[in-house]
Amino acid sequence: MAVRSTIIAGDDACAQAVASLGYNIAADPSCGLGQPTDQVGVDPMLEPLADNGGPTPTMLPQPGSPAIDQGFAGDLEADQRGLPRADFKAIENAEGGDGADVGAAEVQDQQPPALTLKKPKVNAKRRSVKLRFKATDDAAGKIQFRCKLDKRKFKACRSPVAYKRLKPGRHRIVVRAVDAGGNTAKAAKQFRVRKRGT
């Protein structure tokens, strides 16, 4: 039996011969794992078997588990539950790995992006505004932005977002940042367009 990015645990887990393709964890040294990316004689630090979503029960890695980000999922973009893989920037990946967790269940990114907005730049003569913003996240993956002005609908945007032909008065721009895990951050800036000559 060939295994890759698998956690081997439990009684008689190594009763059958195992051929390692790397990125495995086995608490029992007798399993015969020999690839440089294998972790042998290591406690995988798993939660008890439970309904964590998906078609079958799974065991989630505990905080600090050696399984987190030490695997290789290849073309499998989701875990056994159908949830996306998450690669946390603070944890160094295994050599040649892709940041997936070892095992069936992936620890999910639950932190929203850190979103910052600069002061809006208003051009009173042209009755326009520009707003620059940025966001960082604790996990790898693309951050998508959506913006809206006042009571308009949110639309996909990127920094700097610009609006023209504004009426004199107070306005408000709202920016949303959504990371690969679906976590959302929101921030807003207010500004004023003055009437010409005032």
C-alpha positions in Angstrom: 0.0 0.0 0.0 1.4 3.4 -1.0 0.6 6.4 1.1 1.2 10.2 0.8 0.2 13.0 3.1 -1.4 10.5 5.4 -1.6 10.1 9.2 -1.0 6.5 10.3 -2.3 6.0 13.8 -4.1 3.5 16.0 -3.7 -0.1 17.0 -2.3 -2.4 14.2 -2.0 0.7 11.9 1.2 -0.7 10.5 0.2 -4.4 10.3 0.2 -4.0 6.5 3.4 -3.1 4.6 3.5 0.6 3.7 5.4 2.3 0.8 5.8 6.0 1.5 5.4 8.7 -1.1 6.3 11.3 1.5 4.6 13.8 3.7 3.2 11.2 6.1 3.0 11.1 9.9 3.3 7.9 12.0 3.5 7.7 15.7 4.7 4.1 15.4 8.4 3.9 14.1 7.8 0.4 12.9 5.7 1.6 10.0 8.8 1.8 7.8 8.3 5.4 6.5 11.6 6.5 5.1 11.1 9.7 3.0 12.8 12.9 4.1 9.4 14.6 4.5 7.9 11.8 6.6 7.5 12.4 10.4 8.2 9.2 12.3 7.6 8.6 16.0 5.6 11.8 16.2 2.3 12.4 17.9 0.0 13.9 15.2 -2.0 15.7 17.9 -5.5 15.0 16.6 -8.9 15.8 18.1 -11.2 12.8 18.8 -13.2 11.4 15.9 -16.2 13.6 15.4 -18.7 15.0 12.9 -16.8 18.0 11.5 -18.9 18.3 8.4 -18.7 16.2 5.3 -19.9 12.7 4.6 -17.8 10.9 7.2 -16.4 11.6 10.7 -12.9 13.1 10.8 -10.2 14.0 13.3 -9.1 17.6 13.2 -5.5 18.6 13.9 -5.2 20.4 17.2 -3.5 23.8 17.5 0.3 23.2 17.1 -0.2 19.8 15.4 2.8 18.7 13.2 0.2 17.9 10.5 -0.6 21.6 9.8 0.8 22.8 6.5 3.3 19.8 6.3 1.5 17.8 3.5 1.1 17.7 -0.2 -2.4 17.7 -1.7 -1.4 18.0 -5.4 -4.5 18.5 -7.5 -6.8 17.9 -4.5 -8.0 21.5 -3.7 -10.4 20.3 -1.0 -10.1 18.0 2.0 -12.3 15.0 2.8 -15.2 17.3 3.9 -15.0 19.4 0.7 -13.5 22.4 2.4 -10.6 24.3 0.8 -6.9 23.7 1.7 -5.3 26.6 3.7 -1.6 27.5 3.7 -0.8 29.6 6.8 2.1 32.0 6.1 3.4 31.8 9.7 4.1 28.0 9.3 7.0 27.0 7.0 6.0 24.3 4.6 7.7 20.9 4.3 10.4 20.7 1.6 8.6 20.4 -1.7 5.2 20.5 -0.1 2.3 22.8 -1.0 1.1 23.8 2.4 -1.8 21.3 2.7 -2.3 19.6 6.1 -1.4 16.0 6.4 -4.5 13.8 6.8 -8.1 14.0 5.8 -9.2 17.2 7.4 -7.7 20.7 6.8 -7.5 23.3 9.6 -9.5 26.2 8.1 -8.5 29.9 8.0 -11.0 31.7 10.3 -9.3 35.1 10.5 -10.5 37.9 8.2 -7.9 39.9 6.3 -6.4 43.0 7.8 -7.8 45.8 5.7 -6.5 49.4 5.7 -7.8 52.4 3.9 -5.9 55.6 3.2 -7.4 59.1 3.3 -9.6 59.8 0.2 -8.1 62.2 -2.3 -10.8 64.6 -3.4 -10.5 66.7 -6.5 -13.0 69.5 -6.0 -12.6 70.9 -9.5 -13.4 67.7 -11.2 -15.8 66.5 -8.4 -14.0 63.2 -8.2 -12.3 61.0 -5.5 -9.7 58.3 -5.3 -9.2 55.9 -2.5 -6.2 53.6 -2.0 -6.5 50.5 0.2 -4.7 47.2 0.9 -5.2 44.0 2.8 -3.0 41.2 4.2 -4.0 37.8 5.3 -2.6 35.1 7.6 -3.1 32.4 4.9 -2.0 32.2 1.3 -4.5 32.8 -1.5 -6.1 35.7 -3.4 -7.9 38.5 -1.6 -10.9 39.9 -3.6 -12.2 43.4 -3.1 -15.6 44.9 -3.5 -16.4 48.6 -3.2 -19.4 50.9 -3.1 -20.1 54.6 -2.9 -23.0 55.8 -0.7 -26.1 53.7 -1.4 -24.9 52.1 -4.6 -24.4 48.4 -4.9 -21.0 46.7 -4.2 -18.9 46.0 -7.3 -15.6 44.3 -7.8 -12.8 46.8 -7.4 -9.1 47.2 -7.0 -6.9 49.9 -5.4 -7.2 52.8 -6.1 -10.9 52.9 -6.6 -12.1 56.2 -8.2 -15.5 57.9 -8.5 -16.4 60.8 -10.8 -19.1 63.4 -11.2 -20.0 63.5 -7.5 -22.6 65.8 -6.1 -21.5 68.4 -3.5 -21.9 67.1 0.0 -20.8 64.2 2.2 -20.1 60.8 0.7 -19.0 57.4 2.0 -16.9 54.7 0.4 -17.1 51.1 1.8 -14.5 48.5 0.9 -14.9 44.7 1.6 -12.0 42.3 1.4 -12.7 38.6 1.2 -9.9 36.0 1.5 -9.7 32.5 0.0 -11.4 31.0 3.1 -14.4 33.3 2.7 -13.5 35.5 5.7 -14.6 39.1 5.2 -13.3 42.4 6.5 -15.0 45.7 5.9 -13.9 49.3 6.3 -15.2 52.7 5.3 -14.0 56.3 4.7 -16.1 59.4 4.6 -15.2 62.6 2.6 -16.8 65.8 1.4 -17.1 67.4 -2.0 -17.4 71.1 -1.6 -19.3 73.4 -3.9 -17.0 75.3 -6.2 -16.2 78.7 -4.8 -16.7 77.6 -1.2 
